[in-house]
Amino acid sequence: MASNDILAGLDLGTNRTTAIIAEPMEDGRLRILGIGAAESRGIKKGVVVNLERTIQSIEAAVEQAEKQAEVEVGSVTVGIAGDHIKSINSRGVIGVRNPDGEITHNDVERVIEAARAIALPGDREIIHVLPQEFTVDDQGGIPDPIGMVGVRLETEVHVITGASTPIQNLLKCVRRAGLDVADVVLGAVAASDAVLTHDEMELGVVLVDIGGGTIDVAVFADGGLKHTAVVGVGGSNVTNDIAIGLRTPLAAAEEIKRSHASLLAVENGEDILVVPGVNGRPERSVSREILNSIVRPRMEEILALSYREVKKTDYWDLLAAGLVLTGGGSLLDGTLGLAEHLFNLPAKHGIPTGIVGFEEDLQTPESATLVGLVTYAQRQSYRNESSFGGRQLIQRVTGTMRRWVSELF
C-alpha cells in the first residue's frame, strides 16, 4: 500500500476528537482502515482554549487510528467549526483569452480568483471558495465550462472565511502533534460530501449538523452551496441543562441524555430514573417527564436558530428535498418530528455512504463530518490542486503561496 494513497481526517469536536484513516478503492468507495477517538478537553465551540490538552487529544486519537490501520499518517484533512465562521456569495467576470474562444482550466482559475477578490478585514482568512455555477456569455447554469466556446466567463462562488487567530491556533495544535495539515474543511461542507446526493443538492436541501458545541447549517440549491452558517450552541448545552436541572455531574448528564432523554411525550408517568448526586451527594429519583421538560426547550432553541439561518436566505422556496440532520445532537428521540414541524419540510437523518469497513461505527449521523473529511480529501485528490477548495488557506498560513493566491484588499 503506497503511503500517498492513504487519506486521513481529524475532527476536533467539543466533546470528542476523532481521527479516521482510509484508502480509495477502485470502484470509487473508501476502505476505512482505522478510527480513533479521545476526549476533547481543550476545545470549546470549535475553538482551541487549551493548547496542550488539544495536542494530547489529537495524539491519542491519531495513535489509536494508526494502530487499527497498521499505518502511520503524515498529514490530515482537518475539520473546522466555530461561530467565527462567516460566508458570503461573490461574482467574478473575465474575458476568455484564447483566440478561438475555447475556455481552459486557466480561465476557470482566473474567474474564480476574480470572484474571491473581496475586501476582508486583516484578521480573517479564506477557508473555501466554492463555485456555484458558471455563465458563458449569456448561458448560465453551467457546472463545468472547460472546453466550451465563449467570449465572457462569469462565476458565482460561495466564499467561507474564518478568524485568523482560532485558525492558526488549530493548525498549531495539529502540527505540534507531529502532523502536516493537508487541508482545512468546514464541518458542514465535509458532512454534505458524506451524506447528500447530487439529486438532493439539485432539488434544494438543508443540512443541519448538530455537534457538541456548534450547529453547522448548509443550504444547497441548483447543485451548489448557497449559504453556510455556524451557530454557537449544540448538544453540550442540552447536557449542561440536564446537569443543572437534575443536579447531577456532567458525565452522568451526558449518559442520561443519550440513554433516556426524548422530545416525545411520556406515556407512562411513573417511569422513574435514578440520578446520581454531585461529589458524593445522595442519589435522587426523577421522572422521565421532568427530564424531557428540561431537554425539549433547548432542542427547540437549537432547531429554531437553524431555521432562522435558513429563512433569511433567498432559497427557502427552493428546498424541495427538505432537511437532513447529522451530528450526535440529532439522535434524540423526536428530533426529526420537531424539525419537520418547525421547518415545515420533510426531514431525515444523514447516513454516510460510500465506505467499506467499520460500517457499524460510522454509518450513523454522528459520524457524518468524520467520514466527510476523507470523502472530501478523496474528491480533492481527483482535481488539480489549484482548483476549488480550502487548500489556499493552509498555504497562506504556512507562507507557501500559490501563484493565484494574492492579497485581497
QUINOR-V13678 format. One line per field, one symbol per residue. phi: phi as a letter, one per 20 degrees, with the letter a starting at -180 (. if undefined). psi: psi as a letter, one per 30 degrees, with the letter a starting at -180 (. if undefined). A space follows every 10 residues. Layout:
phi->???
psi->???
This chain:
phi->.fffeedccc deefecdccb cbcfdfened eeeacbbbfe dccclndfdb ffffffffff fffffffffl bdddbcedec bofefcbbec ccccefefge mfedffffgf fffffeedfc ffecceeccd feadcdlded mefbefnfda dcdcbdcddd cbffffffff ffffffence efadcfgfff fffeceefff fffobddcde efdbdddcdd blncedbcbc decaffffgf fffffdlcff ffffffffec fbeefefdfe fddedfeeln fffcdcffff gffeffgfff fgffffgfff feeedgeddf enccdcnffe efgnffffff ffelcfcbee dgcmccnlgf edecgfdgff ffffffffff fedffeegpd fffffffene dfgeecfec
psi->jkfffkkklj jjleekkklk klkklfgflk jkflllklkj ggkkhgkkfj eeeeeeeeee eeeeeeeefh lkkfllkkkk akgfkllkkl kkklkkfkeg gkkleeeeee eeeeefilkk lfglkkekjj kellkjcgja gkejfkflkl ekklkkljkk llkeeeeeee eeeeefggkl jelkkkeeee eeeffkleee eefklkkjjj aeflkkkkkk khfljfkllk khlaffeeee eeeeefille eeeeeeeeff klglkkejfg jkkjkklkhf llllkklfee eefeeeeeee eeeeeeeeee fflggegghf fbkkkllfff fkkfeeeeee eefhkkklkk kklglkkgee efilffgeee efefeeeeee fflkfgalag ffeeeeeffj klegjlkf.
